[in-house]
């Protein structure tokens, strides 16, 4: 799906199918955008069973006068030089991926919405290991007056995962 936001195709979840977001993360490459990217990674799974979110753009290498300038996990303004700038959303990606390996799977019963805002997802390796990822940004879907500039965290909350 292309920028799925919170859309679901009827019957996909009923048949155990998974979504992939084929283009996602058109967010500013700053800490606010990093929070939005993390929120999208979690919420895409919680809301729609999306198991892959592909960033647009992975490497931003375009003229500075474009309307959507400033997106991208990495900047390469002079790609021929080999110089890259690592932007804040890369660190969000690391928080989601550094404790899992290829083959790990999302655990549906271990994922959901937090009581006072935000989401959590659990990934497991099938050998008894797990990782739990939480995000606490509030607001609607980025494309419906939400996360693009709304980066306020949810109120402090205590959650028991036992």
C-alpha angles and dihedrals in degrees: 000000000000112000093336096186102173101332121127128191108228113252099016095104091038089061095045094249122151129224126223120203101222095193124020143143105060088164133130112275093240134095091278089054090046090057091049091050091052090047091051093050092054100036095047088063097040095048103033111012089249107168098181131040115186114207123233108235115012093180118021110209107155141116116286094235096070118117094237095044116154103044122121139089089240132025123219106172091166102028093176088065094060090232116138130181115215110219131206097262088066089066090052089052089051091053089054098043110028096083097046135062134207108290097039113126136209114253108223096200088049095056132073150103122315115236096243100033136303134060141255132208131190125208123195135192098208091246097084098274122120142173126206120207121193132186126183108191116134132213138072129296112308092247094049101060094289138102100007091091102357105095101150114133123235117260116279110283139179117218128187114212096182 
